[in-house]
């Protein structure tokens, strides 16, 4: 068996692994990425973030969601639109993103080794290629970034023809007339909106009383209202008890005995870490019941010199955060005194239709903490730009300290929410107050004016309190 030494070995080439390798290469460290698939990019590029968000944009385009009523045009999804047509742009974007990744690998002289990597020691990795040939690699540091995969309960038969998970759903053979989604989390809600705007009858089944419970309740209620408006049935507080395929249909029986029949089913309730083949037991690294690895503040596992980053370490499981985790793990591996860390003020983006985004505290978390706060709200129909683009349902909500007026949270539902949120994030990072938005001139007409309108609303509410 051949053996080769590197300064850093990264197992997994998703966003976290890619950035870890690039950061090490920038420090002039010899670096290798081990990837079990024939192409790099991981779930993010091939079956997760990039394809699902591209599919969303495709659906918005072909459905002409706002343009039809705004400009008096007749349109909508053709009744004979094919899956291949829907996936055309998605495949283009994946290839373009893959080209960028491969160019980055080549430019930084990162060696990409195709095969399944596993630990055989604290500084040793065995790689088994598809042809069965083994390689032995050694390194000063190792970064594990193998990501996660959809959780599959034992009692559900995932045939990927009638019953799909959050990745195989992209391989639908036909567009069904009806779809049941088990799981009201981010993935379930995003796909529910995508398929509903294709004219498919969608039902979400979840045993929780509210979707996306980490969001501000007022924002969730606005989203749920709009989901129902687009004919998504929400079966909440009553989870799935039995799932079976019968007569080319999927039947879900809920815990309360309700029977839901649909052409296809998407199970989107949780993910598990890709750790079972990593050989963690050989070096003494433990995982939790979902296969996730525990790390310290520098992303180092319980074994010195072995780091883990990205979805495989769990919360928050965001591609944006994973990239920085990979970068920082490489820094900590080779610059022991480096104190760089991620800003804890993380933005969350949910690509439903409409988009939802948040940063900071919610009313619920502040109420629970006994914090004295107030709010200011701007509705998009109040904005000239909102009228122009025909977004009458969107809103932006500022939560701020009632005495100091410091911004504590920003919550948005509506057009470009995931872009708009970063203005609030920047102001919050620097301790900004409500006054900043009142005293700042924004371009007109824009959606960013919502910050000023919400701030003025907040001041009006304060005047009633004091």
C-alpha positions as CSV (number, residue, x, y, z in Angstrom):
1,X,0.0,0.0,0.0
2,X,1.4,3.4,-1.0
3,X,1.8,6.1,1.6
4,X,1.9,9.9,1.2
5,X,2.2,12.7,3.8
6,X,0.4,16.0,3.9
7,X,0.2,18.9,6.4
8,X,-3.6,18.7,6.3
9,X,-6.1,16.0,5.2
10,X,-9.7,16.9,4.8
11,X,-12.3,14.2,4.5
12,X,-15.4,15.5,2.7
13,X,-15.5,18.3,0.1
14,X,-18.6,20.2,1.0
15,X,-18.5,24.0,1.9
16,X,-16.7,23.3,5.2
17,X,-14.1,21.0,3.8
18,X,-13.4,23.1,0.8
19,X,-12.8,26.2,2.9
20,X,-10.6,24.3,5.4
21,X,-8.4,23.1,2.5
22,X,-8.2,26.5,0.9
23,X,-7.3,28.2,4.2
24,X,-4.5,25.7,4.8
25,X,-3.2,26.1,1.3
26,X,-3.1,29.9,1.8
27,X,-0.8,29.2,4.7
28,X,1.4,27.2,2.3
29,X,0.5,23.9,3.8
30,X,0.3,20.8,1.6
31,X,-3.3,19.8,1.6
32,X,-5.5,16.9,0.3
33,X,-9.2,16.5,0.2
34,X,-10.6,12.9,0.3
35,X,-14.0,12.7,-1.4
36,X,-15.9,9.4,-1.8
37,X,-17.9,10.7,-4.8
38,X,-16.4,11.3,-8.2
39,X,-17.2,15.1,-8.0
40,X,-16.6,17.6,-5.2
41,X,-19.2,19.9,-3.5
42,X,-21.0,17.6,-1.2
43,X,-24.7,17.7,-0.4
44,X,-24.8,21.5,-0.6
45,X,-23.9,21.6,-4.3
46,X,-25.5,18.4,-5.6
47,X,-28.7,17.5,-3.6
48,X,-29.2,20.3,-1.0
49,X,-28.9,24.0,-0.9
50,X,-27.9,24.9,-4.4
51,X,-30.4,22.7,-6.4
52,X,-33.3,23.3,-4.1
53,X,-32.9,27.1,-4.2
54,X,-32.4,27.0,-8.0
55,X,-35.5,24.9,-8.4
56,X,-37.4,27.6,-6.3
57,X,-36.3,30.3,-8.7
58,X,-37.3,28.2,-11.7
59,X,-40.8,27.7,-10.2
60,X,-41.1,31.4,-9.4
61,X,-40.2,32.2,-13.0
62,X,-42.5,29.8,-14.8
63,X,-45.4,30.4,-12.5
64,X,-45.2,34.2,-12.9
65,X,-46.2,34.4,-9.3
66,X,-46.6,38.2,-9.0
67,X,-46.3,39.3,-12.6
68,X,-49.7,37.9,-13.6
69,X,-51.8,40.1,-11.3
70,X,-49.4,43.0,-11.2
71,X,-49.2,43.6,-15.0
72,X,-52.5,42.1,-16.1
73,X,-50.8,39.1,-17.8
74,X,-52.4,35.7,-18.2
75,X,-50.0,32.9,-17.4
76,X,-49.1,30.1,-15.0
77,X,-47.5,26.7,-15.1
78,X,-48.3,24.8,-18.3
79,X,-50.2,21.7,-17.5
80,X,-47.7,19.5,-19.4
81,X,-44.5,21.0,-17.9
82,X,-42.0,18.2,-17.5
83,X,-39.6,17.4,-14.6
84,X,-36.7,17.6,-17.1
85,X,-37.7,21.2,-18.0
86,X,-37.9,22.1,-14.3
87,X,-34.5,20.6,-13.6
88,X,-32.7,22.1,-16.6
89,X,-31.5,25.3,-14.8
90,X,-30.7,23.4,-11.7
91,X,-28.3,21.1,-13.6
92,X,-26.7,24.2,-15.2
93,X,-26.1,25.9,-11.9
94,X,-24.7,22.7,-10.3
95,X,-22.2,22.3,-13.1
96,X,-21.2,26.0,-12.9
97,X,-20.7,25.8,-9.2
98,X,-18.7,22.6,-9.6
99,X,-16.4,24.2,-12.1
100,X,-15.7,27.0,-9.6
101,X,-14.8,24.5,-6.9
102,X,-12.5,22.5,-9.2
103,X,-10.8,25.7,-10.3
104,X,-10.3,26.6,-6.6
105,X,-8.8,23.2,-5.9
106,X,-6.4,23.5,-8.9
107,X,-5.4,27.2,-8.2
108,X,-4.5,26.4,-4.6
109,X,-2.7,23.1,-5.5
110,X,-5.0,21.0,-3.4
111,X,-4.8,17.3,-4.2
112,X,-8.2,15.7,-4.6
113,X,-8.2,12.0,-3.8
114,X,-11.3,10.1,-4.8
115,X,-12.3,7.3,-2.4
116,X,-13.8,6.5,1.0
117,X,-11.6,7.8,3.8
118,X,-11.4,6.4,7.3
119,X,-9.2,7.0,10.3
120,X,-6.6,4.3,11.2
121,X,-4.8,6.5,13.7
122,X,-4.7,10.0,15.1
123,X,-2.7,11.2,12.1
124,X,-3.4,8.5,9.6
125,X,-6.1,8.0,7.0
126,X,-6.9,5.1,4.8
127,X,-8.5,5.7,1.4
128,X,-10.3,3.0,-0.5
129,X,-11.1,3.8,-4.1
130,X,-14.0,2.5,-6.1
131,X,-11.5,0.0,-7.7
132,X,-10.7,-1.4,-4.3
133,X,-7.1,0.0,-4.3
134,X,-6.1,1.4,-0.9
135,X,-3.9,4.3,-0.1
136,X,-2.4,5.3,3.3
137,X,-2.1,9.0,4.1
138,X,-0.6,10.7,7.0
139,X,-1.0,14.3,8.2
140,X,-0.1,16.8,10.9
141,X,-3.9,17.6,11.2
142,X,-7.1,16.1,9.9
143,X,-10.4,17.8,9.4
144,X,-13.6,15.7,9.2
145,X,-16.4,17.4,7.1
146,X,-18.5,14.5,5.9
147,X,-21.8,16.2,6.4
148,X,-25.2,14.5,7.0
149,X,-27.8,12.5,5.1
150,X,-31.6,12.3,5.5
151,X,-32.9,10.3,8.5
152,X,-34.7,7.1,7.5
153,X,-37.0,5.6,10.1
154,X,-37.0,1.8,9.9
155,X,-40.8,1.5,9.4
156,X,-40.8,3.6,6.2
157,X,-39.9,2.0,2.8
158,X,-37.9,4.7,0.9
159,X,-38.3,3.3,-2.6
160,X,-37.5,6.7,-4.1
161,X,-40.4,6.2,-6.5
162,X,-43.3,6.8,-4.3
163,X,-41.6,7.8,-1.0
164,X,-38.7,10.2,-1.2
165,X,-36.3,11.9,1.2
166,X,-35.0,15.5,1.1
167,X,-32.3,14.6,-1.4
168,X,-33.9,12.0,-3.7
169,X,-37.0,14.3,-4.2
170,X,-34.9,16.0,-6.9
171,X,-35.1,12.7,-8.9
172,X,-38.9,12.8,-9.2
173,X,-40.0,10.9,-12.3
174,X,-43.2,12.9,-12.8
175,X,-44.9,15.8,-11.3
176,X,-47.6,14.4,-9.0
177,X,-51.1,15.8,-8.6
178,X,-50.7,15.5,-4.8
179,X,-47.8,15.4,-2.3
180,X,-47.7,14.7,1.4
181,X,-44.7,16.0,3.3
182,X,-43.9,14.6,6.7
183,X,-41.9,17.2,8.6
184,X,-42.6,20.9,9.0
185,X,-39.0,22.0,9.3
186,X,-37.0,24.1,6.9
187,X,-36.7,21.5,4.2
188,X,-40.3,20.5,4.4
189,X,-41.6,24.0,4.3
190,X,-39.4,25.0,1.4
191,X,-40.4,22.1,-0.8
192,X,-44.0,22.5,0.2
193,X,-43.9,26.1,-1.3
194,X,-42.1,25.0,-4.4
195,X,-44.5,22.2,-5.3
196,X,-47.6,24.2,-4.3
197,X,-46.6,26.9,-6.8
198,X,-46.5,24.2,-9.5
199,X,-50.2,23.6,-8.8
200,X,-49.6,20.4,-6.8
201,X,-51.9,19.8,-3.8
202,X,-49.5,19.7,-0.8
203,X,-50.2,18.5,2.8
204,X,-47.7,19.0,5.6
205,X,-47.9,16.6,8.5
206,X,-46.1,17.4,11.7
207,X,-46.8,16.6,15.4
208,X,-45.7,20.0,16.5
209,X,-48.4,22.7,16.8
210,X,-46.3,25.3,14.9
211,X,-44.0,25.3,11.9
212,X,-40.4,26.5,12.4
213,X,-40.7,27.1,16.1
214,X,-37.3,28.9,16.3
215,X,-38.8,31.8,14.4
216,X,-40.7,34.8,15.9
217,X,-44.3,33.6,16.2
218,X,-45.7,36.6,14.4
219,X,-43.5,35.9,11.4
220,X,-44.5,32.2,11.4
221,X,-48.1,33.0,11.6
222,X,-47.7,35.3,8.6
223,X,-46.0,32.6,6.7
224,X,-48.6,29.9,7.6
225,X,-51.3,32.3,6.4
226,X,-49.6,32.7,3.1
227,X,-49.0,28.9,2.8
228,X,-52.6,28.2,3.3
229,X,-53.5,31.0,0.8
230,X,-51.5,29.0,-1.8
231,X,-53.5,25.9,-0.9
232,X,-51.0,24.1,1.3
233,X,-52.9,22.1,3.9
234,X,-51.2,22.2,7.3
235,X,-52.0,19.1,9.5
236,X,-50.2,20.2,12.7
237,X,-50.3,18.7,16.2
238,X,-50.9,15.3,14.7
239,X,-47.9,13.4,13.4
240,X,-47.7,10.4,11.1
241,X,-48.3,7.0,12.7
242,X,-48.3,4.7,9.6
243,X,-47.1,5.0,6.0
244,X,-47.8,2.5,3.3
245,X,-47.9,2.3,-0.5
246,X,-51.1,0.9,-1.9
247,X,-52.5,0.9,-5.5
248,X,-49.8,3.3,-6.7
249,X,-50.6,5.8,-4.0
250,X,-49.1,6.7,-0.6
251,X,-51.4,6.5,2.5
252,X,-50.5,8.2,5.7
253,X,-52.5,7.5,8.8
254,X,-52.0,10.1,11.5
255,X,-51.8,9.4,15.3
256,X,-55.4,10.7,15.6
257,X,-56.6,8.4,12.9
258,X,-56.8,10.7,9.9
259,X,-56.1,9.1,6.5
260,X,-54.2,11.2,4.0
261,X,-53.8,9.8,0.4
262,X,-51.4,11.3,-2.1
263,X,-49.5,10.4,-5.2
264,X,-46.1,10.9,-3.7
265,X,-44.6,11.4,-0.2
266,X,-41.6,13.4,1.0
267,X,-40.2,12.5,4.4
268,X,-38.2,15.5,5.7
269,X,-37.9,15.0,9.4
270,X,-34.3,15.2,10.5
271,X,-30.8,14.2,9.3
272,X,-28.0,12.0,10.6
273,X,-24.2,12.4,10.5
274,X,-22.1,10.5,7.9
275,X,-19.8,9.1,10.5
276,X,-20.3,5.3,10.6
277,X,-17.5,4.6,8.1
278,X,-15.0,7.1,9.4
279,X,-13.4,4.6,11.9
280,X,-14.0,7.0,14.8
281,X,-14.0,4.1,17.3
282,X,-10.4,3.4,16.4
283,X,-9.2,6.7,17.7
284,X,-11.7,7.2,20.5
285,X,-14.0,9.8,19.0
286,X,-17.6,9.4,20.1
287,X,-20.8,10.5,18.4
288,X,-24.4,11.1,19.7
289,X,-27.5,9.1,18.7
290,X,-27.8,11.1,15.4
291,X,-24.1,10.3,14.5
292,X,-22.9,13.9,15.2
293,X,-19.4,14.7,16.5
294,X,-18.8,16.8,19.6
295,X,-16.1,19.5,19.3
296,X,-14.6,22.3,21.4
297,X,-14.6,26.0,20.7
298,X,-11.8,25.5,18.2
299,X,-13.5,22.7,16.4
300,X,-11.1,20.1,17.7
301,X,-12.5,16.7,18.7
302,X,-11.5,14.8,21.8
303,X,-8.4,13.6,19.9
304,X,-5.6,16.2,19.5
305,X,-5.0,17.2,15.9
306,X,-8.4,15.9,14.6
307,X,-11.0,18.6,13.9
308,X,-14.6,18.3,12.7
309,X,-16.7,21.0,11.0
310,X,-20.0,21.6,9.1
311,X,-23.2,19.7,9.5
312,X,-21.5,16.7,11.0
313,X,-21.1,18.6,14.3
314,X,-24.8,19.7,14.3
315,X,-26.3,23.0,15.1
316,X,-26.6,25.4,13.3
317,X,-26.1,23.3,10.2
318,X,-25.9,26.2,7.8
319,X,-23.7,26.2,4.7
320,X,-22.7,29.8,5.5
321,X,-21.5,28.9,9.0
322,X,-19.9,25.7,7.8
323,X,-17.6,27.6,5.5
324,X,-16.3,29.7,8.4
325,X,-16.0,26.7,10.6
326,X,-13.8,25.0,8.0
327,X,-11.6,28.1,7.6
328,X,-11.2,28.5,11.4
329,X,-10.4,24.9,12.0
330,X,-7.5,25.2,9.6
331,X,-6.3,28.4,11.3
332,X,-6.5,26.8,14.8
333,X,-4.7,23.6,13.5
334,X,-1.6,25.6,12.3
335,X,-1.7,28.8,14.3
336,X,-2.3,27.6,17.9
337,X,-2.5,31.1,19.3
338,X,-5.1,32.4,16.8
339,X,-8.2,33.7,18.5
340,X,-10.4,34.1,15.4
341,X,-14.0,33.1,15.9
342,X,-17.4,33.4,14.2
343,X,-19.6,36.3,15.1
344,X,-22.4,34.7,17.2
345,X,-25.0,37.0,15.6
346,X,-26.0,34.5,12.9
347,X,-28.6,35.3,10.2
348,X,-31.1,32.5,9.2
349,X,-32.6,32.3,5.8
350,X,-35.5,30.1,4.8
351,X,-36.3,29.9,1.1
352,X,-40.0,29.4,1.3
353,X,-42.3,31.4,-0.9
354,X,-42.1,34.1,0.4
355,X,-38.7,34.1,1.9
356,X,-38.2,34.4,5.7
357,X,-35.1,35.6,7.5
358,X,-34.1,36.5,11.0
359,X,-31.2,37.6,13.2
360,X,-31.1,38.1,16.9
361,X,-33.8,37.6,19.5
362,X,-37.5,36.8,19.1
363,X,-40.4,38.2,21.2
364,X,-40.7,34.8,22.7
365,X,-37.0,34.5,23.9
366,X,-37.1,38.1,25.3
367,X,-40.4,37.5,27.1
368,X,-39.0,34.3,28.6
369,X,-35.9,36.2,29.8
370,X,-38.0,39.0,31.2
371,X,-36.5,41.6,29.0
372,X,-38.3,45.0,28.6
373,X,-38.6,45.4,24.8
374,X,-40.8,47.1,22.2
375,X,-41.3,46.5,18.4
376,X,-41.7,48.4,15.2
377,X,-43.3,47.0,12.1
378,X,-43.3,48.0,8.4
379,X,-45.6,46.2,6.0
380,X,-44.4,46.0,2.4
381,X,-47.7,47.4,1.0
382,X,-46.8,50.7,2.8
383,X,-43.7,50.9,0.6
384,X,-43.7,52.2,-3.0
385,X,-41.3,49.4,-4.0
386,X,-43.7,46.9,-2.4
387,X,-46.5,48.2,-4.6
388,X,-44.3,48.2,-7.7
389,X,-43.3,44.5,-7.2
390,X,-46.7,43.6,-6.0
391,X,-45.6,42.3,-2.6
392,X,-48.6,43.2,-0.4
393,X,-48.0,40.5,2.2
394,X,-44.4,41.1,3.3
395,X,-43.4,42.7,6.6
396,X,-40.2,43.7,8.5
397,X,-40.2,43.7,12.3
398,X,-37.6,45.4,14.5
399,X,-37.4,44.3,18.2
400,X,-35.5,46.8,20.4
401,X,-34.7,47.5,24.0
402,X,-37.4,49.8,25.4
403,X,-34.9,52.1,27.2
404,X,-31.7,52.2,25.2
405,X,-33.5,51.6,21.8
406,X,-30.7,49.1,20.9
407,X,-31.8,46.7,18.2
408,X,-32.2,43.2,19.6
409,X,-33.7,41.3,16.7
410,X,-34.8,41.7,13.0
411,X,-37.4,39.5,11.4
412,X,-38.6,39.6,7.8
413,X,-41.1,37.7,5.7
414,X,-41.4,38.7,2.1
415,X,-39.5,39.5,-1.1
416,X,-35.7,39.5,-0.7
417,X,-35.9,38.8,3.0
418,X,-32.6,36.8,3.0
419,X,-30.8,39.8,1.4
420,X,-32.4,42.5,3.5
421,X,-31.6,40.9,6.8
422,X,-27.9,41.7,6.5
423,X,-28.6,45.5,7.0
424,X,-30.1,44.7,10.4
425,X,-27.3,42.3,11.2
426,X,-24.6,44.9,10.5
427,X,-26.3,47.5,12.6
428,X,-26.8,45.0,15.5
429,X,-23.2,43.9,15.3
430,X,-22.1,47.4,16.1
431,X,-24.6,48.0,18.8
432,X,-26.9,50.2,16.7
433,X,-30.1,51.7,17.9
434,X,-33.5,52.6,16.4
435,X,-32.1,56.1,15.9
436,X,-29.8,54.9,13.1
437,X,-32.6,53.8,10.9
438,X,-34.6,57.0,11.5
439,X,-31.6,59.3,10.8
440,X,-30.4,57.4,7.7
441,X,-31.5,58.2,4.1
442,X,-32.4,55.1,2.0
443,X,-32.8,55.0,-1.7
444,X,-36.3,55.5,-2.9
445,X,-38.2,53.4,-3.9
446,X,-36.6,50.4,-2.2
447,X,-37.5,47.6,0.2
448,X,-34.8,48.7,2.5
449,X,-37.0,51.7,3.4
450,X,-38.9,49.1,5.5
451,X,-36.2,49.6,8.2
452,X,-37.0,53.3,8.4
453,X,-40.7,52.8,8.4
454,X,-40.4,50.1,11.1
455,X,-38.1,52.4,13.2
456,X,-40.6,55.3,13.0
457,X,-43.4,52.9,14.0
458,X,-41.2,51.8,16.9
459,X,-40.7,55.4,18.1
460,X,-44.5,56.0,17.8
461,X,-45.1,53.0,20.0
462,X,-42.5,54.2,22.5
463,X,-44.2,57.6,22.8
464,X,-47.4,55.8,23.9
465,X,-45.5,53.9,26.6
466,X,-43.6,56.8,28.2
